[in-house]
């Protein structure tokens, strides 16, 4: 109870000091954003261009000093000055190789520059480097400060096709406005200040991860070159960029609710039917360790444990650099791909990030539409590690060696067992609270097999349906885009009411007598503080719970 009170106090203190998260539009969850509150541009989110504008007969050089932070805004400045063989300089930033996403909602709040010859734009291109397709969130011709252009390009050069619209409204150079696209399979919607202004629905809508570009061009085919009326310098001010994914991706390959209060015996031996939820993998891949003849088990119990088991078709070789990564979506927000996870300082970190330890090559995994991973559970041959996922950062929640009685912090937050008699079996026990789960809470999960040294990814997965691009490629270093619904949904068991010790549905004096019997006999059920010792703290905890009706 003391620990619980301290935890609640710490949470309250954190809420008082933490910056407020942006408001969530209905139907979406925030997964990436930049409010530009730092003193300098975040290099973990944006790459600053240092090159001449090389398309559309533009006249500017994108100089690094023309992109900077000022008064909580990203500023892209445009000036007339000789630089890099050009007579104008301007700014461009992009998220390529730092952030990309397939589908979702992208918002840019900005005050645009005007004047003849300027061409501010917010747009998206494929992470693969191909062109087209292209999604232009917003473009403006400087001589027309009241009109913005919204366009979708597709096809193959030189036969590029487009579908676009315009919106004429206020002077977009006189104040801040929000420019938004909502991108889903077969459809793109454009909004200006949260009002739908244009929509493009056809079979050519991009179906691959795309990154974000913010820039101001000078001159070029779109709006013409500067002339005697042009006024420089001009400033393109961006207040925020926010990216969302869906908040309800559906139930994936299956949905299982655990109605039982009990859980499995986690000892390295997986008995038939021991795990309430079971799912087979796909593909035989690299020896079928987690493929079509292998089984993933999920379970939970009344004591707050989340349990996971893998019964592979073949044994995991000793001293291997391969590992299984289970991505878990348990809370709003999270990561929609591994693209920003660049940490390969340990084997476990390399497995979670998809980044090879040898040579640093990265194989990016783009998660299903609406799946935003909060945690990655990495199972190596002899170690299990749970990471919390944040942009550019992997933080260890807990880790334990196989067969160890304690985790790396000396507690019992995670336990890992290998099958003593059957080397194909693996079992893990986690504290549900450590991955953000309570009773009757939903977790979405899928698993993949990867080599930490080479970034070779097997086509073996749990929670992913057949018919993916990698099905006929046993081992690959290509990026993977998982189709919609490529995950399992598991709902944890209902709450156990410790005050109702005899579980008759009524909290009364008979429960006190039952608990005192446990407490006197040093029965494990009396250890309500979960510290391995049954003493007066447990008795006080029970009395508090007995007085507080379960919800």
NUBAVO-89344 format. One record per residue (C-alpha): z, x, y; residue number from 1. Coordinates in pm, 1 decimal. Layout:
BEGIN
        w        u        v   i
        Z        X        Y NUM
...
END
This chain:
BEGIN
        w        u        v   i
      0.0      0.0      0.0   1
     86.4    284.8    236.5   2
   -253.7    440.6    167.2   3
   -421.4    104.4    225.5   4
   -245.1     58.3    561.4   5
   -343.4    409.5    668.5   6
   -703.9    345.3    568.6   7
   -717.8     24.3    771.1   8
   -564.4    200.6   1071.9   9
   -816.4    483.1   1045.2  10
  -1101.7    234.2   1023.4  11
   -975.3     49.4   1330.8  12
   -947.2    375.1   1523.5  13
  -1300.0    466.5   1424.3  14
  -1433.8    131.2   1541.8  15
  -1269.6    182.2   1878.9  16
  -1425.3    524.7   1931.0  17
  -1763.6    496.9   1756.2  18
  -2069.9    409.7   1965.7  19
  -2190.3     54.1   1922.1  20
  -2489.9     17.3   1694.9  21
  -2796.2   -159.0   1837.1  22
  -2812.2   -532.9   1777.4  23
  -2997.6   -628.2   1460.5  24
  -3288.8   -871.4   1494.1  25
  -3270.0  -1154.8   1241.1  26
  -3414.8  -1061.7    904.2  27
  -3405.5   -685.6    960.4  28
  -3168.9   -394.1    906.3  29
  -3171.2    -82.4   1126.0  30
  -3258.2    234.2    931.8  31
  -3366.1    488.7   1196.7  32
  -3329.9    508.2   1572.1  33
  -3297.3    736.0   1871.9  34
  -3127.4    619.8   2191.0  35
  -3190.2    959.1   2359.5  36
  -2826.5    998.3   2459.2  37
  -2811.9   1367.3   2365.2  38
  -2883.1   1638.2   2626.0  39
  -3194.4   1760.0   2443.1  40
  -3458.5   1613.8   2213.7  41
  -3333.0   1587.5   1855.7  42
  -3544.2   1833.3   1654.9  43
  -3435.7   1659.0   1336.1  44
  -3618.9   1346.7   1452.6  45
  -3903.1   1465.3   1675.3  46
  -4158.4   1745.0   1675.9  47
  -4274.1   1836.8   2028.0  48
  -4645.6   1909.3   2059.0  49
  -4775.3   2242.2   2190.1  50
  -5152.1   2203.4   2177.7  51
  -5448.9   2074.8   2377.5  52
  -5547.6   1711.6   2344.2  53
  -5835.3   1742.7   2098.4  54
  -5971.5   1387.7   2069.3  55
  -6145.1   1127.5   2284.9  56
  -6255.8   1386.8   2545.9  57
  -5901.7   1405.3   2685.2  58
  -5822.9   1660.8   2956.5  59
  -5454.9   1744.4   2902.1  60
  -5265.4   2020.0   2725.1  61
  -4952.8   1894.0   2551.8  62
  -4696.9   2140.6   2684.0  63
  -4343.8   2157.8   2534.9  64
  -4178.1   2154.5   2878.2  65
  -4335.2   1816.6   2956.7  66
  -4111.9   1643.1   2699.3  67
  -3741.3   1636.4   2784.2  68
  -3428.9   1418.4   2808.3  69
  -3312.9   1285.1   3144.6  70
  -3052.9   1015.0   3218.5  71
  -3058.0    876.3   2864.5  72
  -3436.7    860.7   2842.3  73
  -3702.1   1063.8   2669.7  74
  -3939.8   1163.1   2948.3  75
  -4304.8   1255.9   2896.1  76
  -4423.2   1403.4   3225.7  77
  -4787.9   1432.5   3328.5  78
  -4891.7   1687.3   3593.5  79
  -5195.9   1859.0   3736.5  80
  -5151.3   2230.0   3665.4  81
  -5354.6   2500.3   3487.1  82
  -5215.5   2551.9   3135.6  83
  -5369.7   2654.9   2806.7  84
  -5722.8   2635.7   2944.2  85
  -5674.1   2282.5   3079.4  86
  -5613.1   2150.9   3430.7  87
  -5353.7   1891.0   3330.1  88
  -5037.2   1894.8   3119.6  89
  -4855.7   1609.9   2953.2  90
  -4610.5   1537.6   2670.0  91
  -4632.7   1422.0   2310.2  92
  -4365.7   1386.5   2040.4  93
  -4405.7   1268.8   1683.3  94
  -4202.3   1216.4   1366.7  95
  -4444.7   1354.8   1109.8  96
  -4262.7   1534.8    822.8  97
  -3935.3   1412.3    976.6  98
  -3957.0   1035.6    939.6  99
  -4213.1    794.7    800.1 100
  -4190.8    448.8    648.4 101
  -4415.0    197.8    479.0 102
  -4379.5   -147.1    638.4 103
  -4101.0   -263.0    867.0 104
  -4035.7   -327.3   1234.2 105
  -4081.2    -60.2   1502.9 106
  -3951.7   -112.8   1859.3 107
  -4012.5    113.6   2158.4 108
  -3844.8     31.6   2489.5 109
  -4021.7    213.8   2770.7 110
  -4130.1    223.7   3132.4 111
  -4493.0    329.6   3142.2 112
  -4675.4    561.1   3382.3 113
  -4968.4    427.1   3582.7 114
  -5249.7    557.7   3807.3 115
  -5617.0    616.5   3726.7 116
  -5679.9    847.4   3431.2 117
  -5343.3    811.5   3256.6 118
  -5324.2    672.7   2901.7 119
  -4970.3    615.9   2768.9 120
  -4951.6    514.5   2402.1 121
  -4707.7    436.4   2120.3 122
  -4884.6    452.9   1784.3 123
  -4863.2    527.0   1412.6 124
  -5065.8    741.6   1172.9 125
  -5042.7    803.3    794.9 126
  -4796.8   1069.1    683.2 127
  -5071.0   1195.0    451.3 128
  -5268.8   1320.5    752.4 129
  -5562.1   1089.9    688.1 130
  -5739.2    891.9    961.6 131
  -5798.0    600.7    980.1 132
  -5590.3    382.8    941.7 133
  -5402.5    365.8   1270.6 134
  -5164.0    114.9   1423.2 135
  -5150.8    119.4   1802.7 136
  -4821.5    -40.5   1902.9 137
  -4912.7    -19.7   2270.3 138
  -5177.1    143.5   2488.0 139
  -5224.1    108.4   2862.8 140
  -5497.1    215.4   3102.7 141
  -5328.4    355.1   3410.5 142
  -5555.3    166.2   3647.2 143
  -5449.4   -164.3   3480.6 144
  -5067.7   -153.0   3494.2 145
  -5035.7   -523.1   3400.2 146
  -5232.0   -508.6   3071.9 147
  -5138.4   -358.3   2735.9 148
  -5364.3   -315.0   2432.1 149
  -5261.2   -371.0   2067.9 150
  -5499.3   -251.5   1795.3 151
  -5535.5   -192.7   1421.9 152
  -5802.7     58.2   1309.0 153
  -5932.8    103.2    952.2 154
  -6236.5    213.1    755.1 155
  -6386.7    558.6    708.0 156
  -6536.4    787.0    968.4 157
  -6783.3    726.5   1126.0 158
  -6767.6    358.7   1027.1 159
  -6428.2    286.9   1180.4 160
  -6348.7    -79.7   1239.6 161
  -6087.5   -231.6   1467.0 162
  -5907.4   -555.2   1534.8 163
  -5720.9   -572.1   1861.9 164
  -5587.5   -785.9   2140.1 165
  -5449.4   -753.6   2490.7 166
  -5163.8   -904.4   2684.3 167
  -5157.5   -931.8   3062.6 168
  -4810.4   -971.5   3207.1 169
  -4578.0   -793.2   3450.3 170
  -4634.4   -451.0   3599.2 171
  -4534.7   -233.3   3300.6 172
  -4495.0     68.6   3528.8 173
  -4227.5   -102.3   3740.3 174
  -3953.5   -142.1   3477.5 175
  -3863.2   -115.6   3110.1 176
  -4022.6   -336.5   2845.9 177
  -3999.1   -351.1   2467.1 178
  -4313.4   -307.2   2259.5 179
  -4281.5   -399.7   1892.0 180
  -4481.6   -425.8   1571.2 181
  -4373.5   -602.0   1254.5 182
  -4576.8   -455.8    970.6 183
  -4585.3   -613.1    626.7 184
  -4837.3   -623.5    338.8 185
  -5160.4   -766.7    477.1 186
  -5023.2   -849.6    820.8 187
  -4928.1   -686.6   1152.8 188
  -4763.2   -874.5   1438.9 189
  -4733.8   -734.9   1792.7 190
  -4457.6   -841.3   2031.8 191
  -4400.2   -765.9   2398.8 192
  -4043.3   -831.3   2511.5 193
  -3979.2  -1017.6   2183.1 194
  -4266.0  -1263.1   2230.7 195
  -4553.6  -1260.9   1980.5 196
  -4870.4  -1154.2   2159.9 197
  -5120.6  -1066.4   1882.3 198
  -5154.5  -1068.5   1503.0 199
  -5392.6   -900.3   1259.3 200
  -5403.1  -1027.7    900.8 201
  -5653.1   -881.0    655.5 202
  -5682.0   -670.5    342.2 203
  -5719.9   -351.7    548.8 204
  -5363.0   -344.3    680.7 205
  -5223.9      2.7    594.5 206
  -5022.6     22.8    271.9 207
  -4895.4    378.2    303.6 208
  -4611.3    552.1    491.3 209
  -4681.7    612.8    859.0 210
  -4511.4    818.2   1127.9 211
  -4457.9    749.6   1499.0 212
  -4629.7    915.3   1797.4 213
  -4533.1    877.2   2164.7 214
  -4756.8   1039.2   2426.4 215
  -4943.4   1018.3   2752.7 216
  -5301.8   1138.9   2757.0 217
  -5483.6   1235.7   3077.5 218
  -5847.6   1136.6   3100.5 219
  -6063.3   1054.0   2802.2 220
  -6284.6    778.5   2674.9 221
  -6029.6    496.4   2681.2 222
  -5934.5    476.7   3047.7 223
  -6153.3    732.4   3220.2 224
  -6065.9   1053.4   3403.3 225
  -5846.7   1104.8   3709.7 226
  -6016.8   1064.8   4048.0 227
  -5927.7   1066.5   4415.2 228
  -5691.8    770.9   4368.6 229
  -5483.2    938.2   4098.1 230
  -5121.5   1013.6   4185.6 231
  -4941.4   1289.7   3992.8 232
  -4690.0   1369.3   3855.3 233
  -4627.0   1055.2   3650.0 234
  -4340.0    983.9   3410.5 235
  -4344.0    797.0   3079.9 236
  -3979.1    704.4   3017.4 237
  -3865.8    592.7   2670.4 238
  -3519.3    441.9   2648.8 239
  -3504.2    390.9   2271.9 240
  -3702.1    385.2   1948.6 241
  -3569.2    173.1   1663.0 242
  -3707.1    123.2   1313.3 243
  -3597.5   -151.0   1075.8 244
  -3665.7   -253.2    719.7 245
  -3613.5   -594.5    568.5 246
  -3256.0   -701.3    508.7 247
  -3342.5   -893.1    191.0 248
  -3587.7   -720.2    -41.9 249
  -3528.8   -976.1   -319.8 250
  -3389.3   -916.9   -666.1 251
  -3630.3   -649.3   -784.3 252
  -3688.2   -601.4  -1158.2 253
  -3377.6   -798.5  -1246.7 254
  -3050.1   -936.9  -1118.5 255
  -2726.0   -932.1  -1317.4 256
  -2385.6  -1061.1  -1209.1 257
  -2082.7   -928.5  -1394.4 258
  -1846.5  -1222.5  -1464.6 259
  -1595.3  -1018.9  -1665.1 260
  -1281.0   -852.8  -1532.1 261
  -1288.5   -576.4  -1792.5 262
  -1514.2   -274.7  -1805.6 263
  -1647.1    -24.4  -2058.8 264
  -1449.7    252.7  -2220.1 265
  -1599.1    551.6  -2040.8 266
  -1568.3    831.6  -2294.4 267
  -1917.7    966.3  -2354.2 268
  -1991.8    718.8  -2634.5 269
  -2206.5    418.6  -2546.6 270
  -2144.4    133.8  -2785.4 271
  -2402.1   -145.5  -2831.7 272
  -2341.0   -412.2  -2567.8 273
  -2062.7   -212.8  -2403.4 274
  -2231.1   -232.5  -2059.9 275
  -2281.1   -577.6  -1917.4 276
  -2613.9   -498.3  -1746.3 277
  -2876.3   -298.8  -1935.3 278
  -3230.0   -200.9  -1842.7 279
  -3500.5      5.2  -2010.1 280
  -3699.7    268.4  -1824.1 281
  -4076.1    308.0  -1797.6 282
  -4308.8    579.5  -1935.9 283
  -4227.0    843.5  -2195.6 284
  -4278.2   1122.5  -1942.4 285
  -4094.4   1450.0  -1997.8 286
  -3945.6   1387.9  -2340.4 287
  -3836.7   1033.3  -2252.3 288
  -3494.0   1122.7  -2119.4 289
  -3487.5    813.5  -1898.1 290
  -3818.7    655.7  -2000.0 291
  -3932.8    348.6  -2187.1 292
  -3710.8    406.1  -2489.7 293
  -3405.3    491.2  -2279.4 294
  -3144.2    250.0  -2147.9 295
  -2947.9    235.5  -1821.0 296
  -2616.1     50.8  -1827.8 297
  -2421.4    -85.0  -1528.0 298
  -2075.1   -239.7  -1529.7 299
  -1768.4   -298.0  -1312.3 300
  -1405.2   -389.4  -1367.6 301
  -1105.7   -550.3  -1201.3 302
   -950.8   -213.1  -1117.9 303
  -1227.8   -127.5   -873.0 304
  -1447.4     99.0  -1085.2 305
  -1826.1    104.8  -1090.7 306
  -1961.9    239.1  -1418.1 307
  -2304.1    376.2  -1506.1 308
  -2442.9    502.3  -1835.9 309
  -2770.1    652.1  -1955.6 310
  -2862.5    647.6  -2322.1 311
  -3174.5    861.1  -2332.3 312
  -3429.2    870.9  -2610.0 313
  -3407.1   1250.9  -2626.8 314
  -3134.9   1502.5  -2543.8 315
  -3108.1   1678.2  -2209.1 316
  -3173.1   2049.4  -2272.0 317
  -2888.8   2288.8  -2201.0 318
  -2899.9   2486.3  -1874.7 319
  -3186.2   2277.3  -1740.8 320
  -3282.0   2251.7  -1373.1 321
  -3385.1   1890.3  -1427.5 322
  -3159.8   1613.6  -1309.5 323
  -3146.0   1237.4  -1273.2 324
  -3099.5   1090.0   -926.1 325
  -2974.5    732.8   -892.2 326
  -3032.0    592.3   -542.3 327
  -2787.2    317.6   -444.1 328
  -2832.3     56.3   -171.3 329
  -2495.7   -107.9   -105.2 330
  -2473.5   -167.6    272.4 331
  -2693.7   -260.5    569.2 332
  -2889.7     39.2    693.5 333
  -2957.2    357.3    503.0 334
  -3255.8    572.9    414.3 335
  -3600.2    432.7    331.7 336
  -3734.8    763.5    198.3 337
  -3634.9   1122.3    123.7 338
  -3861.2   1263.9    394.2 339
  -3579.7   1372.7    628.1 340
  -3358.5   1507.6    346.2 341
  -3447.3   1873.3    378.7 342
  -3135.4   2028.7    222.2 343
  -3197.9   2242.0    -87.4 344
  -2898.4   2477.7    -58.8 345
  -2768.8   2370.3   -400.3 346
  -2937.9   2231.8   -707.3 347
  -2774.2   1892.7   -661.2 348
  -2885.5   1873.5   -297.8 349
  -3239.3   1970.5   -393.3 350
  -3246.3   1692.3   -652.4 351
  -3123.5   1429.9   -404.2 352
  -3372.4   1537.9   -136.5 353
  -3674.7   1597.0   -359.3 354
  -3700.3   1947.3   -212.4 355
  -3763.4   2238.2   -450.0 356
  -3527.6   2534.7   -442.7 357
  -3813.9   2771.3   -526.6 358
  -4059.6   2783.6   -238.5 359
  -3906.6   2485.5    -62.5 360
  -4187.8   2247.6   -154.9 361
  -4091.9   1884.6    -99.1 362
  -4195.2   1579.3   -296.2 363
  -4116.5   1277.0    -85.8 364
  -4009.6    951.4   -242.3 365
  -4076.6    641.7    -31.8 366
  -3845.8    363.7   -141.4 367
  -3946.2     -0.6   -205.2 368
  -3991.1   -231.3     92.7 369
  -3644.9   -338.9    210.5 370
  -3454.0    -85.5     -2.7 371
  -3237.7    138.0    218.2 372
  -3037.8    389.2     13.6 373
  -2683.7    468.8    125.1 374
  -2588.8    700.2   -162.1 375
  -2748.8    926.2   -420.4 376
  -2571.5    991.1   -750.0 377
  -2705.5   1318.4   -894.5 378
  -2655.3   1379.4  -1265.8 379
  -2714.3   1736.8  -1373.8 380
  -2653.5   1856.8  -1726.0 381
  -2292.7   1956.2  -1654.7 382
  -2208.1   1805.9  -1313.5 383
  -2221.8   1469.5  -1139.6 384
  -2226.8   1459.2   -757.4 385
  -2219.7   1159.2   -525.5 386
  -2380.7   1211.4   -182.5 387
  -2364.1    992.0    124.2 388
  -2712.4    977.8    280.4 389
  -2768.5   1011.1    652.7 390
  -3076.3   1129.8    843.4 391
  -3116.3   1506.1    785.9 392
  -2770.0   1527.8    625.1 393
  -2624.1   1496.4    274.5 394
  -2245.5   1476.5    261.7 395
  -2053.6   1510.1    -65.2 396
  -1836.1   1207.8   -138.3 397
  -1713.6   1335.9   -473.9 398
  -1822.0   1557.1   -761.0 399
  -1693.4   1642.0  -1106.9 400
  -1782.0   1866.0  -1398.0 401
  -1859.0   1695.0  -1726.0 402
  -1540.6   1634.8  -1923.6 403
  -1307.5   1733.5  -1639.1 404
   -991.3   1529.0  -1584.4 405
  -1022.6   1562.3  -1204.9 406
  -1292.9   1571.9   -941.9 407
  -1353.2   1868.1   -710.1 408
  -1086.0   1738.5   -473.8 409
   -822.2   1711.5   -746.4 410
   -843.1   1332.1   -768.7 411
  -1012.9   1083.8   -997.1 412
  -1279.2    940.0   -765.7 413
  -1552.5   1035.9  -1013.9 414
  -1551.8   1116.9  -1384.8 415
  -1849.1   1239.7  -1588.2 416
  -1884.0   1244.6  -1964.3 417
  -2155.4   1383.2  -2188.6 418
  -2187.3   1244.6  -2539.5 419
  -1980.8   1464.9  -2766.4 420
  -2169.7   1363.8  -3078.4 421
  -2491.4   1234.1  -2921.6 422
  -2641.1   1464.7  -2651.5 423
  -2865.1   1185.2  -2520.4 424
  -2568.0    997.0  -2370.0 425
  -2421.2   1023.6  -2020.0 426
  -2145.5    809.9  -1863.7 427
  -2013.9    807.6  -1506.6 428
  -1722.6    627.6  -1343.6 429
  -1703.9    590.9   -964.5 430
  -1460.0    421.6   -734.6 431
  -1651.8    116.4   -616.3 432
  -1498.4    151.0   -269.0 433
  -1651.2    498.6   -237.5 434
  -1998.6    345.9   -244.3 435
  -1906.1     54.1    -19.1 436
  -1855.4   -203.0   -293.9 437
  -1583.1   -463.2   -321.3 438
  -1550.8   -755.5   -561.0 439
  -1854.8   -978.1   -594.3 440
  -2057.8   -718.1   -405.0 441
  -2424.7   -641.6   -452.8 442
  -2570.2   -300.2   -532.9 443
  -2939.7   -221.5   -566.7 444
  -3032.5     84.3   -772.8 445
  -3316.6    280.0   -924.8 446
  -3324.7    619.4  -1096.4 447
  -3576.4    901.9  -1120.2 448
  -3604.3   1238.8  -1297.0 449
  -3678.7   1557.6  -1098.8 450
  -3681.6   1936.1  -1139.7 451
  -3471.5   2100.7   -867.8 452
  -3652.7   2434.0   -877.9 453
  -4014.9   2319.4   -869.8 454
  -3995.1   1959.0   -738.6 455
  -4186.7   1842.1  -1045.7 456
  -4116.1   1470.9  -1073.7 457
  -4146.2   1297.7  -1407.3 458
  -4294.7    949.5  -1425.0 459
  -3973.2    827.5  -1588.2 460
  -3774.5    573.2  -1385.7 461
  -3513.4    306.8  -1431.1 462
  -3554.0    -10.9  -1228.2 463
  -3924.4     39.8  -1161.6 464
  -4195.7   -179.3  -1311.0 465
  -4508.3    -41.4  -1484.0 466
  -4829.7    -34.8  -1287.9 467
  -4730.5    236.8  -1039.6 468
  -4967.1    513.5   -927.8 469
  -4780.4    774.5  -1132.7 470
  -4790.9    593.8  -1468.8 471
  -5062.9    816.1  -1616.6 472
  -4937.1   1141.5  -1461.2 473
  -4649.9   1274.3  -1676.4 474
  -4538.5   1535.0  -1420.0 475
  -4646.5   1549.6  -1057.8 476
  -4567.1   1701.5   -720.3 477
  -4735.1   1418.0   -532.0 478
  -4542.2   1193.4   -295.8 479
  -4440.3    864.2   -455.0 480
  -4457.9    522.5   -287.7 481
  -4261.5    274.5   -497.4 482
  -4396.3    -78.4   -504.2 483
  -4196.0   -369.9   -369.0 484
  -3913.9   -478.1   -598.8 485
  -3878.9   -140.9   -771.5 486
  -3503.6   -157.8   -822.8 487
  -3228.6   -337.0  -1014.6 488
  -2972.3   -567.8   -854.8 489
  -2616.7   -571.4   -991.0 490
  -2330.8   -786.8   -862.7 491
  -1980.8   -657.2   -934.3 492
  -1710.0   -856.7  -1109.0 493
  -1485.7  -1115.5   -937.3 494
  -1160.0  -1007.2   -780.7 495
   -858.3   -953.2  -1001.6 496
   -550.4  -1103.0   -839.0 497
   -260.3   -861.7   -904.1 498
    -11.4  -1121.8   -780.8 499
   -116.8  -1348.3  -1068.6 500
     12.8  -1106.4  -1330.3 501
    -16.4  -1345.1  -1623.9 502
   -361.3  -1464.4  -1506.7 503
   -285.7  -1835.0  -1542.1 504
   -434.4  -1916.5  -1204.2 505
    -96.5  -1983.5  -1043.6 506
    113.3  -1730.3   -851.6 507
    476.3  -1811.2   -929.4 508
    803.6  -1658.3  -1062.4 509
    654.4  -1618.7  -1409.6 510
    421.7  -1356.2  -1265.0 511
    722.0  -1161.8  -1133.8 512
    876.9  -1164.4  -1480.7 513
    546.9  -1051.6  -1637.7 514
    509.4   -766.1  -1390.7 515
    869.5   -652.7  -1439.8 516
    801.0   -630.4  -1813.6 517
    503.0   -404.0  -1745.7 518
    691.9   -200.1  -1489.0 519
    990.2   -147.1  -1719.2 520
    766.4    -49.7  -2010.7 521
    563.7    187.6  -1788.5 522
    251.8     -5.1  -1881.4 523
    -63.1    121.4  -1703.3 524
   -115.2   -228.0  -1561.5 525
    192.3   -174.0  -1344.3 526
     32.0    123.7  -1161.0 527
    -90.9    -74.0   -861.0 528
    -93.9    228.8   -628.5 529
   -324.7    412.1   -872.9 530
   -140.9    741.9   -843.0 531
    -68.9    785.5  -1213.6 532
    303.4    724.8  -1163.6 533
    486.0    395.0  -1205.4 534
    775.4    379.0   -958.8 535
    921.9    172.1   -674.6 536
    601.4    204.1   -469.7 537
    423.2     -1.8   -736.0 538
    702.5   -258.8   -734.7 539
    682.7   -292.1   -356.4 540
    304.0   -319.3   -381.0 541
    332.6   -601.2   -635.0 542
    580.8   -793.8   -424.1 543
    351.0   -766.4   -124.4 544
     56.1   -887.4   -331.4 545
    264.1  -1165.2   -485.9 546
    347.0  -1294.0   -137.5 547
    -15.4  -1271.7    -24.6 548
   -239.2  -1527.2   -194.9 549
   -556.4  -1375.5   -338.0 550
   -880.0  -1458.5   -169.8 551
END
